[in-house]
C-alpha cells in the first residue's frame, strides 16, 4: 500500500532528479530511498524514473504522478494543519446567543477582537430573549451566551465579563428629571417598569434591594422582558425604571437618564456548558475575560 512517506520521497527525487541529493534533502541514506522508490513503482505497476548513472529523468507516468502527488501532499499537509488549528480553536464554528442589551455593551468589542485573532472561525451571533439563553446553552443550541447573571444554574458555568451601574430612566418632564443625582428614598411612591424576576433574577433583586435601602418596597406596574421595551414604555410616561447605564446609548426621545446615589452594580456574564468540547470556545472565553470591569470606568 502506498503511503505519504513514499510520496514525499518520490517528490524529492523528482525535483532533484538525483537520488543522492534527494537523500540529503530527506536526511536519509541513499539505499533506503532507492528501495522505497522501487517499492512505490511496484505498487503502482509503472516506471516513474529512467535511471542513469549520475541522474534520473521522469517518465511520462512519473511526470503525471508528480503533479498529482504534489496536490495530494499539499492537501494532506493542510489537513494536518487544520487539525492542529482546530485543536487550538483557530478554525471551526462558534455560536453565541446574546441578550439585546449586550449589543450596547460588551458584545461588539468582544466579537471584533475574537474574529481578528481567529479569522478562520465562523462566528454565528443570535439575539435571543434573555429568559431562554441559559437553556439554549445547556441544550447545545449555543456554545456560549451573554446575559445578565442568572444565578446558580445546574450544568451552566458563568464568568463575569462586564459590570456597570444602574441608572434611573424617567420621562423627560418627570420631576426627578430635574435632579442631577437621585437617591433611593426619592423613588418612593413611583410605579416601576422592570423585567420579570424569572427573566433576570439578579437584576430584579438589585432593583428591589435598592428600593429597600430607601425604606420602601417597589411597586411594579409593568413587566416586560427586553430592556429596550422597558425604556420605550418609560418614554411614554407609563412609569420609571432602573436600568443599566448603557441603555442611554439608545437615544430614545422624551427619555432622561439620571445617576443614582450609591447605584447598584449589575453584572453581565458569559455562560457556557463545561462539557462543550468545541475548541473554538476556550479562546472566546479567554477573550471575554479581558472585559471584566470595563463598565466601571
N, C-alpha and C positions, 0 to 999 in steps of 0.2 A: 504494500500500500504506500502510495506517495505521501510524504509528509512535508510540512512547511520548511523544515531544515533543508531537505533536499532541493526545494525550490530556491531557497536562498543561496545554496551552493551553486546551483546552475546559473543563476543570475550573475553571481560574482565571476564565474568563468566566462560567461557570455559577454560581460562588459570589459573584461581584461583581455580575453582571447588568449589567456596564458594560465596554465594550471598552477605554475609556481607563484605568480603574482597574486592569483586568486586565493591561494592557500595563505599567503602572507596577510592579505586583507581580512581573511576569516580567522586568523590566529590559530590555524591548524597546520599539520604537516601535509605534504602533497599526496602521499599514498592513500590515506583515508578519503581525501577529497576525490581522487580518481575513482575509488571504489564506489563512493556514493553516486557519482555521475553515471557510472556503469549500471548501477542498480536502478537508477531513475530511467535510463534508456530501456532497460529490460522491462520495467513495469509499463512503460508507455508503448513498447514494441516498435520504437523508431530510433534512428540515429539522430542525435542532436548536434554533434560536432564531427567534423572531419579533422582527425588528429594528425599533426605533422610533428617533426622532431622538436621544433622550438616554439611552435604556436598552434593554435586551434582556430578553425573557422566554423561558423554556424552553417548547418544545413538549412534548406528551406523549412523543414519541420522545426528546426531549432529557432529560426527567426520568428516563426509564428508562436512557438511556445514561449519565447522571451517576452513578447508583447503581452500575452495573456498572463504569464507568471507575474510580471510587474504589477498588473492590475489586481491580481489575487493578493499579492503581498501588501500592496497599499491598503486594500480593503481589510485584510487581516490585522495589520498594524493599527488601522483606525478603530477597528472593533475592540482591540485591546486597550487603546487609549480611552475609548468611550466608556468601557467598563470601569477603568480607574477613575475617570472623571465622574461617572455616576456614583461611585462609592464615596467620592468627596462632595457630592451634591452639586457638581458643576454643570451637569446636563440632566434633563428629565423634565418633569412637570410638577408644579406645586399649585394647589388650590387653596385659596384663602377667602373665608367669609368675613364680612365686617358689618358693624352697625353704621348707620348713616353718619353718626357723629364723628366716627374715626376719619372720615373723609376731610374733616376740617381740623384735624389734629395730627396724629402720628402717621396715618397711612400713606399719604403722598411721598413724604421723605423716605420712609422705610422702603417703599416699593422701588423708588428711584435708586437708592443705594444698592438694594439687593439685585436688581436687574443689571446694574452697571458692573457689579462684581461677579455675577453669574449669568452672562449673556446667553448661555446655552440652555438655560431653564425656561420653559414656557410657563408663565405665571397666569393663573386664572383668578380674577377678583370678582366676587359676587356680593352685592349689598343685600342684606337679609334682615328681617325683623329681629330685634335683639333676643326676644324670648326663645327663639329656636336655634340660636347659634351653638350653644353647648351641645344639644342633642345631635346637631348636624356634624359636629366633630366626632362625637362618640360613635356615630353610625358610619363614619368614613366618608361622608359627603364632602367634607373639607379636611385638609391636612392641618389647618390652623384657623383660628378665628380671633378677631379683635373686638372686644366688647367691654362694658363695664364689669367690674369684678363681680362674678356670680356667686361668690362664697364657695364653700366646700361642695364639690360635686364628685361623686364616686366615679373613678375612671378617668377624670379630667385633671390634667396638670395646668397650672396657670403661672404666669410670671408678669409682674407689674412692669409696664413699659412706658407709662406716661402718667403724670399727675398734674392736676390743675384745680384751682379753687372754684367753688360755686359762686355765682353772682345772681343778683336779683334782676329779673326781667319784668318790666311793668309797661302799661300803656303810657304813651308819651305825655299825656296830660294828667296822669295819676299824681296825687300829692307827693308820693315817695320819689317820683322822678325829679323833684326839685332838690333832693338831697344828694350830696356828693358821696356819702357813705351811709349805709343803713344798718342799724343794729337789729338783733333778733327780736327784741321787745317791740320794735316799731311794726313788726309784721302781724302782731296780734289782731284778730278780727278780720283778717283778709281771707279771701277764698283762693285756694291754691289749685293749680293745674299741674299734674305730675304723671309719671309713668306708674303703672300698677306695680305693687310690691313683687309679684311673681315675674315680672319682666326685668326689673333692675333692682334687686333687693337691697344692695349696698347703697345705691343712690337714694332710694326711698328712705332707708334708715338714716342717712346723712341729713336729709331734709327734715325728717321728724325730730331727730336729735337736736338740730339747730333751733327749731322752734321751741322745743322743751327748755333749751338753755335760756330762752327769753320768757319762760314762765307760762307757756300755753301749749295746748295740743292743736296741731294744724287741722283745718277743715279742707278736705279735698273735694272741690266742686266737680272737676272733670278729670278723667283718667284716660290717657292715650299712650300708645307705645313709643311713638317717634318724637325725639326732641324737637325736630323741625315743626311738627304739628303743634307741639306744646307752645312754642313761641309764637306761632301763627295765631293761635287762639288768644294768647295774651295780647297780641296786636289788635285784636277785635274787642279788647276791653272786657273779656269774659273772666278774668281773674289774674293773679300774679303767679310767678313761677321762680323757683330756684334751679338754675340750670348751669352747666359747665360754662366757664367764662368764654371759651372759644366760640360759643354759639353766636356771639356778637358779630362774627365774620359773615353771617348770613345777610346782613344789611337789610332786614325787613323794615318796611315803612311803619311809622306810628309805634315804634318799639324803642324803649330806653333800657339800657343796662347800667346797673349801679353796683359798686363794690359793697361787700358785706364786711362788717366788723368781725374779726376772728372767723373768717369764712372757712367752712368745712372743705376738706380736700377730697376730690373724687379721683379714683384710680381707674385707668384703662389697663387691661391685661391682654396678653396673647395667651390663648388656650390651645392645648393640643392633647392628643392621646399618647401616653408614653409608649405604648406598643407599636406605634406607627414607625415602620422601617423605611419610609421614603427618605433616601439620602439627601434630597433637596431640602428637607425640613430643618435639620440641625443648623445649617448656615443661616437660614432665615431667622431662627430663634436667636442665634448669636447676634445677628444684625439688629434685631428688635431690642435686645438688651441694652444697646447703646442709647436708646431713647429714654431710659429711666430718668425721671426728674426733669425732663426737658420742659415741662409746663410750669416749672416753679421759678422761672427767671424773674 
